[in-house]
Amino acid sequence: MLPFIRPEIYPEPILSLLAIHFKNPKASTDADVKLSLALKCGMANSGKSFIFDIPEGTLFKYKNTIYKRGKKRRTRFECLNLSNNRVYLFNHNAEVIPAQK
């Protein structure tokens, strides 16, 4: 991948994150939160928000299921599934639909 890490191909902010990523790559590109957010230009898809943008205790929808955002662990957020009362961990850059009040 070294031949592709050039300023002619990637802008400078992404270039430095790619260099760090390729020193010790994770199992998935999406597991590298900083690189993933940089590649998405820090913006979620239309009508969605990143889970770290919504306040704790807020309800949100993910794959047609309603969750309540909980506390942040080291790298992920604990979220309560309201249909089965189980706690699930969400990646920092998960795109969710905030529930309407």
Stockholm file with secondary structure:
# STOCKHOLM 1.0

chainA/1-101         MLPFIRPEIYPEPILSLLAIHFKNPKASTDADVKLSLALKCGMANSGKSFIFDIPEGTLFKYKNTIYKRGKKRRTRFECLNLSNNRVYLFNHNAEVIPAQK
#=GR chainA/1-101 SS CGGGCSTTTSCHHHHHHHHHHHHSCCSSGGGSHHHHHHHTTTCCCTTCEEGGGSCTTCEEEETTEEEEEEEECSSEEEEEETTTCCEEEEETTCEEEECCC
#=GC SS_cons         CGGGCSTTTSCHHHHHHHHHHHHSCCSSGGGSHHHHHHHTTTCCCTTCEEGGGSCTTCEEEETTEEEEEEEECSSEEEEEETTTCCEEEEETTCEEEECCC
//
